[in-house]
Amino acid sequence: MKALRKIIATLVLLAAFSAGARAQFREDAFQQTYNNPNDTTAMKDSVDKMFSLKEYLGGLRHKNELKIGTMFAGSTVFIGGEQIYNRQYWKLPIIYGGLGATVGMGIHYRNKYNKSVDAFDAAYALDPETTLTIDKRSKDLSTWCFAGAGFLYWATLMDGVVNYKSDLHPHPGKSTLYSILLPGLGQAYNGEFWKIPIYWAGIVGSVHYYRLNSTNYKRYKRIHNEATDPDIKYDGPVSAETALYYRNVFRRYRDYSVVALFGFYLLQVIDANVFAYMQDFEVSDDLSVKVSPAVIVPEMNYAQGPIPSTSNSAFGLRLGLTF
């Protein structure tokens, strides 16, 4: 009950202070617009619809200008749309040729690997001592080809964002998409380089602990399965109950690592967007505290006559904050 009373009293005091406090911001800070009305390439307010296919197709035909978010969202499906909108048509053969080659070679080597697996299985069924081997080299080449296609797709999106023309700098849309495509790049674009090590430390640390906890989870899961399998004569030093306990603990820590990873990633995206908008937010440079004596006079109805000499006036201090 005492704790509840303290909380209520604190809230009342904060409400009273906030009602009387007044921040001395420049007047134009509340009248400015973060998107220049004359800049049709700027991001609109969040009440606008997220994506319009008609607007996107019109932008590709250069009949209207596109917001960067619309251009990016459409180009994630229609590959090369950003380059068309930016009038960089010479890049299209490189993009389509590169994607076609890497995906085609990846499919070719994957089929070659699958055929070697089928041939090995058939030969092993007839002769367990067969000399046929699985073509693991084709599997590795296939993986590298698909990875190259993914990198080229990512580079295509990044290229479109980099070459998007806008009169705003920093542009909130650019900053956000930079952080989506490469964590920390939005902070670099905003000129806040000191934040990059913080976010990367969080992301790398989350990945590290995910791998560590995942490895331990699989280990104790295997031990528990072996300890509870009646067909296996288990005589290890870890009991089934202990293995079950640590399996659940490391699985929970592994899940926490995933949450932390996405949390740091999402936080740096939000940070890049918010601080790109706040670049134009101006606060008065006059930061000061002023203390002066004051006379506190109780409220009275002056129509009833003069203030009596026995008025309950008191001396005090007036505190003024300017920021």
N, C-alpha and C positions, 0 to 999 in steps of 0.2 A: 504494500500500500504506500509506504514512504517513497519507494522508487517511482511509483506511478505519479505521485504528487510532484516529484522533482521533474519528471518528464513533462507534465502538463505546465508547470511553471516555466520551464525552459522554452516551450513552444509559445507560450503567451508573451514572454520577453522578446523572442525572436520576431514575432508578429508585430509587436509594438515598435521594435527598432526598424523593421523593414518598411513600416508605414511612414515613419518619419525620416528615413534616410533618403537621400537624393543624389544620384550619380550625375556628375557634371560632364556629360558627354557632349561632344560637338553636335550641334543641331543637325548637320547634314549627315551624321552617322545613321540617323533614323530615316532620312529621306532618300539616301542613295540606293541605287539598284545595282545588284551584283552582276546583272546581265545588262549590258548597254542596249537600250531599245533599238538603236540603229545597227546593232551587230546581230544580224540574222543567223550567224553561225554559232552564237552562244547557246548554252543549254537553257531551256525554258524551265519554268517552275515545275515543282514535282507534281502539280495537279494535272499537267498534260499527260496524255496517254503515252505509255511506255514505247509502243512501236506501232507504226502504220505502214502496211505493205504498199499502199497506194503512194504514200509520201516517199517511201524508199525507192520504188521503181521510178517515180518522177525525178528523184535526185540522180539516179543513174543515167537518166536521159537529159540531165542538166536543165530540167524545167523548173526546179525549185532547189533551194539550199537545204541541206540535211543537218540536223543536230548530230553531234558526234556519236551519241548513244544509239541513234537510229542507224547510222552508217555502220557502226561496229556490229550491232545485233544482226542486221541483215547479212553482213559479210561473213559471219560465222557459218552460215548455211550456203550462201552464194559466194563461193570463194573467188576472190579477185574483184569483188564489188567495190572495195575501198580504192583500189587502183583505178578503176573506171571513174569513180566519182572525183578522184584527185587528178584525173586526166593524165595518168601515167600508163598509157596503153602499152608501151614497150616492155613493161614488166610482165604482162599477161603470158606471153610464150614461155618465159622463164618459170613462172609459177606452175602453169599447167603441165609443161614439159617435165619439170622436176618432180611434181607430184605423181604424174603418170609413170615416170621411170622408177621411182622408189617404190611405189605401191605394186607396180607390175613385177619388179624384181623380187619384192618380198613374197608375193603370191607364188612366183616360180620356185623360189628356194624352199618355201614351206611345203609345196606339193612334192618337191624332190625329197625332202626329209620324210614326209608321210609315206611315200612309196618305199623308202629304205626301211622304215619301221614295219610296214606290211610284209615286205620281203623277208625281213629277219624273223618275224613271228611265224611265217609259213615254213621257213627253213628250220627253225628251232623245233616246231611241232614234229617234223620228220626226223630231225637229227639234233639232239641237244648239244652236240659238239660241233655244230656248224661253224664255218669260218667267216660267214657273213657278219658284217657289223653295221650298226646304225650310223647314218651320215650326220653326225653332230655338227659338222662344219656348215652344212646347209641350214641347219636350225639357227646357228649363230648369225649367218649372213642374212637370213630372213628377219631375225630380230633387229639387226642393225638397219636394214632397209626400211622397216616399218617405223623405227625410231627416227630415221632421217626424214620420212614423210611427215611425222608429227612435228619435227622441228621446223620444217619448211612451212607447214600450216601456221605454226605459231609466229614465225618470222613474217609471214604475209599479213597477219593481223597487226603485228607491231609496226610494220612499215606503214600501214594505212593510218594508224594513230599518229605516228611521228609526222607524216606529211599533211595532216589535216590542218587547214589554214584557219586561223582565228585572230581577231584583234585583241583578245583577252590574254593576259599573261600574269600569273599562271591561270590556265583554263581548267576549271574544276573537272570537266569531263575528261580531258587529257590526263590529269593527275590521277583520277580514279582508275581509268583503264590501264595506265602505266603500272599501277600497283596490282591490278588484277593479273596482268600478263607477267610481271616480274616484281616480286615483293621488294619494297624499298625504293623502286625506281620513281614512284610518285613522290616520295619524300625528297629525292634528289632533284626532281623537277621543281619542287616548291622551294628548293634551296635549304632544306633542313637536313643536312647530311648527318648530323649528330644522332639522328633517330635510327639511321640504318643499322648500325651495330646492335642496337637494342632489339629491334624486331628480328633480325637474323639470328641473334643469340637465342631468342625464344623459339624460333622455328627449328633451328638446327638442334637445340636441346630437346625439343619435343620429338623430333625424328629419332634422336639417339635413344631416348628413354622408351620410345615405342619399340624399337628393335630389341633393346635389352629385355624389356618386359615380355615381348612376344616370344623371344628365345626361351626365357625361363618358364613361360606358360606352356609352351610345347614340350619342354623337358618334363615338367611335373605331370602334364597330361599323359605323356607316354609311360611314366613310372606308375601312375594310377591305373592306367589300362592294363599294364603288365601285372600289377599287384592284385587286380580283381579278376583277371582272366583265369578260369579254372584249368585251361589247357596248358598254362605256362607255370612252371615251377619257379616262382619268384622268391629269391632270398636276399634281396637288396637291403641296404641299411635304412632306407626310408620306408615307413609303413604306408599303407593305403590311406589311412586317415590323414597323416601328415601331408602326403602328396596331394590329396583332395583339397586340403586347406590352402597350401601354397599355390595350387593351380588356380583356385578362385581368386586369391589375392593378386597374383600377377595378371590374370585376365582383367580384373578391375583396374589395375594400374595401367595396363595397356590401353584400355578404353579411355582412361583419363588423359593419356598421352595424345590420343586422337583428338579429343575435345580441345586440349591445349593447342595443338597444331592448328586446327581450324580457327580457334579463338585468336591466336596471334596473326594469322593470315587475314581474317576479317577485320581485326582492329587496325592493321596498317592500311587497309583499303579505306576504312572510314576516316582514319586520321588524314590521309592524303586528300580526301574530298573536302573535309571540314576546313582544314587549314588553307586549302586553295581558295575557298570562299572567303575566309577570314582575312585574306591579304588586303582586301579593300576596307576592312572595318577599322575606322579611325577612332582613337580615344585621345582626349586632351592630354598634352604633355605636362600639364600642371598637376603634379601629384604632390599634395601637401596636407598637413594636419595643422589646424589652427585652434589654439586654446585661449580663451579670454574670459575674464570675470563677467558675471551676469547677475541680475536681480530677478528673482522668481516672485511674481505677483499672482495671487490666486485670482481666478476669474470672478468679476463682479459686474453687477448691473449698474452702469454709470448713470442711468436715468434716475436712480434713487438718491443721488447726491454725491458729494465728494468722498474720496477714500478716507476712512477714519485713520487717526494716527496710530491706532492699535492694530493696524492691518497685519496679517500673518505673512508679511514679505520675508524673503530669505535670500541670502547671498549664496552663489554657487559658481560653477564653471560651465562655460559653453564650449562644446567640442565640435569643430567643423571639419569634415573630411571632403577633400576635393580630389577626384580621380576621373 
